[in-house]
């Protein structure tokens, strides 16, 4: 099996790449990443010398490059994670999200369709990794199901919803074996520190304000990133083409409660008096189109394929804090941008 994993130098993608490289030595894993601000090859230093791992620098928006890549390597499967994913950035620059998340996905689908038509038996699966944000916002009760109607509220979620529709359309129209998973908020090691948890860990370390949108009442369902990678592995190997699976942690927390718990953990880890870090909390103007509540029902995945999360949120958050405090060099390089200067000279698009 030759598997192309897009966005494999990013947060979730790097954990998926590592899992597949280490678990399946008979697979060759091709990691395609543009190495934007969110792509960091330092995330994969522990496997970069493995014989079944290959890195390719490139942009999924470049259709000519993608077609050439597929023609050269004849991939047997694609796990597509490459995406612009930060909601605030999508509000500032929505077109960038359209290009990467919509056009980029269609470029990959076209290239996969060509390979599939050449040898139907050789191309196994186009696995598209999506988000729960495509479903919109929930009230105080209820959970997102695989059958929940799409109702995106931000340019980011609208672009992901569009890409989901294209994946299903290629399955229905061309017979391309494809499936989708929609996941709740991830946290854990290697998370770029513009997102809530790693940003606050970094700011607490440096005694900087902890910015919280509105009153911090927005609710998210949190999933440890390694559990998400395990779910992707399970779905890739066990699910039927044409299916959709929701992946969630059954860990609903308001943003303010997440940060207060994080403050308490870091008070202890940094030997600060209890309550010290909570004083850094600062409330800021709410984000435009900010969804109130997300909650994923992953019953279908658990019942059909036997996956379930391995960690509760409190335990996972402790592990996450430990990782960031142990890997200060990684965090310093990411916040300074030095990681990009180091790696940009080592790889060329081919």
TORFI-881160 format. One record per atom (N, C-alpha, C, CB): x, y, z; residue in one letter. Coordinates in pm, whole numbers, plus 50000, padded with zeros to 5 digits. Glycine has a CB too. Layout:
<atoms>
XYZA ...
</atoms>
This chain:
<atoms>
500844988050000X 500005000050000X 500875012550000X 499055000150122X 500595021549907X 501225034749905X 500135044849941X 501885037949764X 500285050950058X 499255059850111X 499765074150113X 498815055350252X 499005083250053X 499315097450059X 498535103550174X 498965104649924X 499235109750268X 498615117050378X 498915131750357X 499125112150518X 497875139850333X 498085154150312X 498025161450446X 497035159850214X 498825172050456X 498865179550582X 499515171950694X 497475183350622X 500425162950659X 501025154150758X 502055160450849X 501645142950691X 502415173050824X 503335179950914X 502595188751013X 504325188450834X 501265189051001X 500465196951093X 500165189951222X 499185200851027X 499285195751301X 498985190651435X 498405176551430X 498025200051506X 497215175151375X 496585161951370X 497325152851272X 495095163151330X 497685158451156X 498325150451052X 499595143751098X 498625158950935X 500415150451178X 501675144551222X 501435132451311X 502515154951298X 500385132751390X 500065121251474X 499545109551391X 499035125051581X 498795112651284X 498325102151195X 499495095951120X 497285107651096X 500385104251068X 501565099250996X 502395090151086X 502435110950945X 502675094751207X 503485086951300X 502835073351329X 503695094651432X 501525073451353X 500825061151384X 500915051251268X 499355063951417X 500695055951146X 500715047051030X 502135042150999X 500135054050907X 503125050951009X 504505046950982X 504955036351082X 505455059150989X 504645038251209X 505105029051312X 504295016051317X 505045035751447X 503015016751281X 502135005151294X 502174996151172X 500725009551319X 502415002051054X 502304994450929X 503594995550847X 501104999350845X 504624988050886X 505894988850814X 505794984350669X 506924980550885X 504734977050635X 504564972650496X 503884983150409X 503764959750492X 503414994150470X 502885005450394X 504015015350369X 501705012250470X 503965022250256X 504815033950235X 503945046250253X 505505033750094X 504335054750348X 503555066550381X 504215078850319X 503415068150536X 503485085450231X 503945097850168X 503255109450238X 503645097850013X 504045118150297X 503525129650369X 503655141950279X 504285131750504X 502525147050230X 502505158950145X 502085170950228X 501555157050023X 502945181050237X 502635192850317X 503255205150252X 503135191250463X 502525215950254X 503005228650198X 503995235450292X 501835237950169X 503985231450418X 504795237650524X 504465252450538X 506295235850493X 503175255250560X 502765268650598X 503165270750744X 501225270750577X 502675281450803X 502995284350943X 502605272651035X 502265297050989X 501565264950997X 501075254251083X 501745240851057X 499585252651066X 502555239950951X 503255227450921X 504675227750974X 503255224850770X 505045217851051X 506335218051119X 506935203951117X 506185223151265X 507995201951041X 508605188751030X 509285184351160X 509605188750918X 509505193751251X 510025189851382X 509025180851454X 510325202351468X 507755181451415X 506745172551474X 507025157851445X 505365176151424X 507865155251342X 508075141551295X 509535137351298X 507525140051155X 510335144151377X 511775140951380X 512025126451420X 512505150251477X 511165120851502X 511385107251552X 511185096551445X 510475104451668X 510525100151333X 510295089951229X 510875093851093X 508795087451214X 511545105351083X 511955110250952X 512955101050882X 512565124050966X 513615092150956X 514585082950894X 514015069050869X 515805081850983X 512745067150899X 512125053950878X 512085050750728X 510685053650939X 512345038250693X 512405034650550X 511055035450478X 512945020750535X 509965034850552X 508635035150489X 507985049050496X 507715024850554X 508795059350521X 508285073050530X 508975081950428X 508485078650672X 508165089650355X 508715099050257X 507975112350268X 508615093250113X 508735123250267X 508135136550272X 508195143250136X 508825145250378X 507105149750099X 507045157449975X 506495171250008X 506155150149868X 507235181549971X 506735195149990X 505945199349867X 507895205150017X 504715204149887X 503905208349775X 502565213849819X 503695196849679X 501885220149725X 500635227249752X 499495220149680X 500735242149707X 498465216249753X 497335209249691X 496535218349598X 496435203449797X 496735231349606X 496055240749516X 496655240249375X 496135255049572X 497865235249364X 498575234249236X 498145221349165X 500135234549257X 497145222349077X 496575210449013X 497595203048928X 495385214448926X 498435210248856X 499445203748771X 500395195448855X 500235214248689X 500835201048967X 501725193849058X 501045181449114X 502175202949172X 499785182749157X 499065171449215X 498875160349112X 497695176049268X 498495163948990X 498295153748886X 499595146248855X 497755160348757X 500685153648850X 501985147448824X 502375138148938X 503065158348804X 502115142349060X 502445134449178X 501695121049177X 502125142249307X 500405121549149X 499605109349145X 500025100449029X 498125112749134X 500335106548915X 500765098748799X 502075091548826X 500915107748677X 502965098048900X 504275092248930X 504195081049031X 505205102948981X 503395082849136X 503425073549249X 502275063549251X 503415081149377X 501205066149178X 500065056949174X 499625052749315X 500435044349091X 499245062549395X 498845059849533X 497655050349538X 498505072849605X 497655041749637X 496535032449658X 495445038449745X 497035019549721X 495785048949821X 494795055249909X 495265069249947X 494565046650036X 494315077549985X 494595091150031X 493905093350165X 494115101749927X 494625098950260X 494015104050384X 494245119050382X 494635097150515X 493175126550363X 493275140850334X 492975149250459X 492305144650220X 494055154750516X 493915163550633X 494315177950604X 494755158250746X 495015180450495X 495525193850467X 494375203850459X 496335194050335X 494445214250540X 493375224250541X 493835236650618X 492085218450604X 493315247950576X 493355259750662X 492255257850765X 493165273250579X 492585259850894X 491635255550996X 491335265751106X 492125243251060X 491975277451103X 491775286751214X 490645296451180X 493075294551246X 489595296451259X 488395304251228X 488715319151217X 487335302051335X 489515324451309X 489845338751304X 490525342351173X 490735342551423X 491435334051127X 492105336650999X 491105336150883X 493255326550976X 490105327450893X 489115326450785X 488245339050777X 488225314050804X 488025345350890X 487235357650891X 488025369050825X 486855361551036X 489325369050846X 490195379250787X 490445376750639X 491515379850861X 490625364150600X 491005360850462X 490255348450414X 492535358650452X 488955349750385X 488175337950348X 488625331350218X 486745341750336X 489155339050122X 489545333149994X 490635322650010X 489995343949899X 491545324850103X 492605315050126X 492015301550166X 493565320050234X 490915301850240X 490255289650284X 489505283050168X 489285292650398X 488955291250079X 488305285749959X 489325278449873X 487605296949878X 490475284749850X 491485278649764X 491985265349822X 492675288249745X 492415265649948X 492995253550006X 491945242850034X 493725256950135X 490875246650101X 489925236750150X 488965231650043X 489145242450264X 488645240149947X 487705235949842X 488455232049715X 486695247249812X 489175241549656X 489905238749531X 490935227849553X 490585251649477X 491665228549663X 492675218349692X 492085204549703X 493415221749819X 490945203449770X 490275190549783X 489815185249648X 489085191549879X 489245194049564X 488795189749432X 489975185349345X 488015201149363X 491105192249356X 492305187949283X 492705173749321X 493475197549309X 492665170849449X 493005157449496X 491985147149449X 493105157249649X 490715150849453X 489665141749406X 489835138649258X 488285147849432X 490145148849178X 490335146649035X 491505137249008X 490565159848963X 492595139449080X 493775130949060X 493495116649106X 494985136649137X 492785115149218X 492435101749267X 491475094949170X 491795102649408X 490545102449113X 489585096849017X 490305091348895X 488545107448975X 491315098548849X 492085093948733X 492765080648762X 493125104448692X 493385079648879X 494065067248918X 493055055948934X 494865069149049X 491905059148994X 490865049149017X 490335043648884X 489715055249098X 490125052448788X 489605048048658X 490625039548582X 489205060148573X 491915042348605X 492965034348540X 492995020148593X 494335040948560X 492785018748726X 492835005448788X 491935005548911X 494315001348827X 490685001748891X 489695002248998X 490124993749118X 488334997548947X 490784982649092X 491174973749201X 492344979049283X 491524960149146X 493124988149226X 494334992949293X 494055004649388X 495364997149189X 493115013449350X 492835024949436X 491745021349535X 492425037449352X 492075021749664X 491205016449768X 490285026849832X 492035010249874X 490825039049860X 490015048149941X 490525062449936X 489975043350085X 489585071849929X 489855086049953X 489165089550084X 489345095249832X 489965091650188X 489445094350323X 489605109250352X 490185085650432X 488485116050366X 488475130450388X 488215133350536X 487415137350299X 489135140350602X 489005143350744X 488405157350758X 490395142450817X 487235158150820X 486525170750832X 486295174450979X 485185170050758X 485365183551002X 485175189551134X 483705189451174X 485715203751135X 483435190051304X 482055191251351X 481485205151326X 481975187951500X 482345214751293X 481855228551274X 480935229951153X 483025237951259X 480965220151061X 480075220750946X 478605219850988X 480395209450847X 478345214351105X 476965212451151X 476365225051211X 476915201251252X 477195235251238X 476685247551296X 476725247351447X 475275250051250X 475695252751509X 475675254451654X 474505247151716X 475635269151690X 474735241551835X 473675234751911X 473145243752022X 474205221551971X 471915240852064X 471385247152184X 471915240052307X 469855247152183X 471175240952416X 471645235152541X 471605219952541X 470815240352656X 470775214252453X 470665199652449X 470905194552308X 469275195252499X 471015181352297X 471205175052167X 472665173352131X 470525183152061X 472915164952030X 474275162351983X 474255161151832X 474865149552049X 475415163651770X 475525162051626X 475565147151591X 476795169151573X 474715143251498X 474725129851442X 475285130351300X 473305123551444X 475595118751245X 476055118351106X 474995123351009X 476465104051069X 473735123251051X 472625127650967X 472225142250992X 471435118650989X 472905149051083X 472575163051112X 472795171750988X 473435168351230X 471835180350959X 471955189150842X 473095199150862X 470625196750818X 473775202350752X 474885211850758X 474345226150776X 475755210950630X 475055233850859X 474655247650886X 475875255850928X 473565248150997X 476875257150839X 478125264050876X 477915278950898X 479185261850769X 478665284550994X 478495298551030X 479745307151010X 478085299551171X 480865301150975X 482095308850952X 482645305350814X 483165305851063X 483495313850757X 484115310250629X 484875297050638X 485065321350584X 485515294250752X 486205281550768X 485245269850757X 486935281050903X 484185269950838X 483255258550837X 482525257650704X 482255259750952X 482265268950638X 481625268550507X 482535261850404X 481255282850461X 483835264750412X 484775258550317X 484895243550342X 486165265150328X 484865239450468X 484935225150498X 483625218050458X 485215222950649X 482495224750478X 481235218950435X 481235216850283X 480055227950477X 481735226650210X 481825225450064X 482695213750024X 482365238350003X 483835212350088X 484725201250054X 484075187850085X 486065202450129X 483325186950195X 482595174650226X 481615171150115X 481845176150360X 480895181150067X 479915178849960X 480595173749834X 479145191749930X 481755179349801X 482475174749682X 482915160149697X 483695183649655X 483385156449815X 483805142449836X 482635133049815X 484395140649979X 481475136349872X 480295127849853X 479855127649708X 479155132649942X 479965139149641X 479565139849501X 480445131049413X 479605154249452X 481735130749440X 482635122349361X 482375107449388X 484115125749393X 481985104249510X 481605090349538X 480335086549462X 481395088249690X 479335095449465X 478045092349403X 478115093049250X 476975101949454X 478865102749198X 478885105049053X 479855095748981X 479255119349024X 481035094149037X 482095086748968X 482375073049028X 483365094848968X 481745070149142X 482005057349208X 483305057049285X 482015046549107X 483945068649303X 485215069049376X 485005064149518X 485805083449376X 485765054049563X 485605049549702X 486085060449798X 486395036449726X 485145066349868X 485475077749954X 484615077250079X 485255091149879X 485125083050186X 484365084450309X 484835096750385X 484485071850397X 484065100550486X 484325112950561X 484195110150711X 483335124150518X 485055116650789X 484835117050933X 484815131650977X 485945109051010X 483955134551074X 483815148051130X 484155147451277X 482385153751108X 485145154951317X 485695153751452X 485475166251535X 487175150551445X 485405164451666X 485295175451760X 486665181751784X 484675170651894X 486725191851871X 487975199051898X 489065189651949X 487735210152000X 490245190551889X 491385182651933X 492305190752024X 492175177351811X 493025183852109X 494075190052190X 495155179652212X 493515195352327X 496355184252252X 497435175052277X 498765180352228X 497155161752213X 499785171752220X 501135175952178X 501165181452036X 502095164352190X 502075190852013X 502365196451880X 501295205851827X 502555185251782X 500375210151909X 499315219251865X 499875233351848X 498135219251965X 499655239351733X 500195252751707X 499575262751805X 499915257051559X 500405271151870X 499925279651979X 499185292351937X 501065283452065X 498255290851841X 497275301351818X 495905296251865X 497235305451667X 495805283051886X 494565277051934X 494495278252087X 494465262151889X 493295276852141X 493025280652280X 493975274452382X 491625276952314X 494055261152385X 494825254652492X 496325257252480X 494565239652490X 496965254952365X 498405257752360X 498745272552375X 498975252752230X 497845281352328X 498075295752346X 498105299152494X 496995303952274X 497145293752569X 497075296952711X 498215290352790X 495745292452767X 498655278552750X 499815272552814X 501035281452794X 500085258452757X 501245286152672X 502375294852642X 502275307952719X 502455297552492X 501085313752722X 500915326552790X 501075325352941X 499555332452759X 500575314352998X 500755312353142X 502245311253176X 500005299553190X 502975303753094X 504425302453117X 505095315953122X 505065293853007X 504615325153038X 505265338153023X 504515349453093X 505425341552877X 503545345653180X 502775355453257X 502115365953169X 503675362353358X 501545361253057X 500815370052966X 499315367952982X 501255367652819X 498505377752940X 497045376352953X 496515364152878X 496355388952901X 495425358452931X 494755347152869X 493465352352807X 494475335752973X 493445354752674X 492265360752612X 491125350752595X 492635366652475X 489945354152647X 488775345652640X 487665353352569X 488325340852782X 487115347552462X 486055354152388X 484785355352472X 485765346652258X 484135367152464X 482865369152532X 482965366552680X 481805360352472X 482075357852730X 482095354052872X 482695340152892X 480685354552929X 483205334352783X 483795321052794X 482765310052807X 484705320452911X 481525312752765X 480445303052784X 480285293352668X 479155310452805X 481055295252561X 480965286152446X 481445272252487X 481805291552326X 480715262152442X 480975248352484X 481545240352368X 479675241752537X 482605232852397X 483225224252296X 483405210252353X 484575229952250X 483405200552262X 483635186452296X 485105183552263X 482645176652218X 485905180152364X 487345179052347X 487795164452331X 488055185352466X 488715162352235X 489235148952206X 490755149552200X 488645143552073X 491405140652273X 492865139752271X 493315135552132X 493385129752378X 494295142552077X 494655140951935X 495095126751901X 495765150551900X 495735119851993X 496175106151964X 494965096751954X 497145101152074X 493905099752030X 492665092152014X 492045094651878X 491675095752126X 492155106951828X 491655109951693X 492445102051588X 491745125151664X 493755101651603X 494585093951509X 494185079251511X 496075095451543X 493915073751628X 493465059851641X 492125057751569X 493335055951790X 491255067651582X 489955066651515X 490115066651363X 489025078151559X 490995075251313X 491265075751169X 491805062351120X 492255087051136X 492705056651195X 493245043451163X 492125033051156X 494305039151268X 491245033151255X 490145023551260X 489205025351142X 489375025051391X 488825037751114X 487895040551005X 488535036850871X 487475055451006X 489795040350852X 490495037450727X 490465022550696X 491945042450734X 490675014350796X 490804999950773X 489484992250781X 491764994250872X 488464997950847X 487254990150872X 485984995650808X 487044989051018X 485935008550779X 484685014650733X 484455011950585X 484705029550759X 483205012550545X 482825010650405X 482855023950332X 481415004250395X 483255023650206X 483215035550123X 481785040950119X 483725032449981X 481675054150119X 480385060650118X 479855063950256X 479405052250047X 480555059550359X 480065061750495X 480595074650554X 480455050050584X 479965078750663X 480385090450742X 480415086350888X 479425102650719X 481455090850958X 481545088051101X 481895100751178X 482595077051129X 481185102951287X 481515113651380X 482485108351485X 480245119351447X 483485116551517X 484485112951617X 484445123351729X 485915111951554X 484105119251849X 484025128551961X 484545122452089X 482605132951981X 484855131052183X 485425126452309X 484455125152423X 486505135552349X 483175129552401X 482185129852509X 482755137552629X 481775115452552X 483395148752599X 483985157352702X 483575171752674X 485565155952704X 482365175352714X 481885188952692X 482345198252805X 480345189152681X 482985209252765X 483475219052861X 483235233052806X 484985216852893X 482855242352893X 482855256352851X 484305260952840X 482045265352952X 484535270752755X 485905275752738X 486485281052869X 485935286852633X 485665287952947X 486195293653072X 486545282653172X 485165303353134X 485775271753174X 486105260753265X 487375253453221X 484935250853273X 487585252553088X 488835246653038X 490015254853088X 488835246152883X 489935267853075X 491075276353111X 491275276753262X 490865290553058X 490205276353338X 490365276053484X 491025263053529X 489005277853554X 490645251953466X 491305239253498X 492775239753457X 490595227453427X 493035245253341X 494415246553293X 495245255153389X 494445252553152X 494655265953438X 495355274653533X 495725267153661X 494485286853568X 494795258853710X 495065251253832X 496185241053810X 493785244053880X 496145234253696X 497205224453666X 498555231353659X 496905217253533X 498595242953594X 499885249653577X 500345256953702X 499805259453463X 499405260853789X 499825265653922X 500675254953990X 498585269054010X 500185242753983X 500875231454048X 502175228053976X 499965219154051X 502145227353843X 503325223453766X 504445233853777X 502965221353620X 504065246653788X 505065257453791X 505355262053933X 504585269253708X 504795254854032X 505015258254173X 504595272654205X 506485256254210X 503445276454150X 502895289654180X 501745288054280X 502405296754051X 501485298554356X 500395298054454X 499075295854382X 500355311054538X 498195287954443X 496895285054381X 496145297954352X 496055275954472X 495645299254232X 494915311254192X 495765321354118X 494325317654311X 497085319254115X 497985328954050X 497655330353901X 499455324754067X 497585319253832X 497415319853687X 496005324353645X 497705306253626X 495025321553730X 493655325553695X 493515340653686X 492675320053798X 494395347853754X 494365362553747X 494755367753609X 495305368453852X 495325359053525X 495725363253391X 494545363153291X 496835354153339X 493395357353331X 492255356453241X 491755370353204X 491135348153304X 491595372653075X 491125385553023X 490015382952922X 492295393652958X 488875389152941X 487755387352849X 487835397452736X 486405388652924X 487675392552613X 487785401152495X 486495400252414X 489025397252408X 486335409552320X 485135409852236X 484945396552166X 485235421252133X 483715391752163X 483425378552107X 483705378251958X 481985374652135X 484075366351910X 484315363951768X 483005364951689X 484975350051746X 483075370551569X 481905371151482X 481455356951444X 482205379651355X 480155354451450X 479615341351411X 480055330051501X 480015338151271X 480315333051628X 480865323251721X 479775313251762X 481455330251847X 479935300551724X 478955290251759X 478955287951910X 479265277051685X 477745286151966X 477635284852111X 478125271252160X 476205286952155X 477655260552096X 477945247252152X 478115237052041X 476825242952247X 479155228652056X 479345216951972X 479325204652063X 480675217751890X 478695194052017X 478745181352090X 478545170051990X 477645180652203X 479485161051986X 479495150151888X 478955137251951X 480925147851834X 478055130751879X 477625117351918X 478405107351832X 476065115551901X 479345100351894X 480175090751821X 479715076351843X 481625092251862X 478435074651878X 477895061251905X 478065052151784X 476415062151943X 477815057351664X 477915049251543X 479325043451528X 477545057451420X 480335051851550X 481725047251539X 482035036751645X 482695059151553X 481555038951766X 481815029351873X 481105016051848X 481375035252008X 479875016751802X 479105004451781X 479544996951656X 477615007651772X 479785004251546X 480124997651419X 481554992351418X 479935007351305X 482495000551467X 483904997451446X 484684995151574X 484545008551369X 484064997151690X 484714993651816X 485695003651871X 485404981051799X 485695016051816X 486605026251871X 485955033551987X 487005036351762X 486755037652083X 486305046752187X 487505054652238X 485595039152303X 487285066652291X 488415074652342X 489065067852462X 487945088852381X 490385069552473X 491115062952581X 491295071752703X 492455058352532X 491135084952686X 491415094352796X 490225103352823X 492635102752764X 489995106252949X 489095117052986X 489865130252981X 488485114653127X 489135141152975X 489755154152948X 490785158153053X 488695164752938X 490465156053179X 491395160253285X 492745153353271X 490795157353423X 492705140353244X 493955132853228X 494705137353103X 493665117653221X 493975139152994X 494605143552870X 495205157452881X 493605143352758X 494535166352955X 495075179952971X 496355179753053X 494035188953039X 496415171353156X 497655169753234X 498795165153143X 497445159553350X 498525155153059X 499555150052967X 499985160852868X 499015137652890X 499035168852823X 499335179552728X 500235190152792X 498045186052676X 499905194352912X 500725204152983X 502135198753004X 500085207853120X 502235186153046X 503555179953066X 504375180352938X 503405165453116X 503705177452825X 504435177352697X 504975191152664X 503515172552584X 504165201552680X 504615215052646X 505725219852740X 503435224852650X 505635216252867X 506665220452961X 507965212852938X 506195218453105X 507875200652888X 509055192652858X 509685196452725X 508705177852856X 508895201852634X 509365205152499X 509385220252476X 508465198252394X 510075227152566X 510145241752557X 510845246352429X 510865247352679X 511825238552382X 512535242552261X 511575242452141X 513725233052235X 510725232252132X 509725231652025X 508825243952031X 508875218652035X 508325247052150X 507405258252166X 508095271452132X 506865258652309X 509345273152176X 510065285552147X 510315287151997X 511395285752223X 510645276151930X 510875276851785X 509605280351710X 511435263451734X 508475274651754X 507205277251687X 506775291751706X 506125267851738X 506885296751828X 506425310351854X 507345320751790X 506335312852003X 508605317251769X 509545326651705X 509545325551553X 510945324351757X 509065314051501X 509105311651357X 510405305351309X 508885324451283X 511325302151401X 512625296551362X 512485283051292X 513525295151484X 511435275451326X 511275262151266X 511105263251114X 510055254851328X 510465273851066X 510275275350922X 511595278550852X 509255286350893X 512405287050914X 513695290750854X 514595278450843X 514395301750938X 514515269650942X 515395257950943X 515025248050834X 515345250951080X 513725245250821X 513295234650731X 513105238950586X 512025228950780X 512875251850564X 512555256050426X 513725253750330X 512155270850424X 514945253050384X 516115250650300X 516375235850274X 517325256650363X 515685227050346X 516025212850339X 515185204850241X 515885206750474X 514055210850196X 513175203450106X 512785212549990X 511905198250182X 512685207049874X 512225214449758X 511035207049698X 513365216349654X 510145214449637X 509005208149571X 509505200149452X 507965218749527X 508985188049436X 509405179749324X 508195172649263X 510475169549369X 
</atoms>
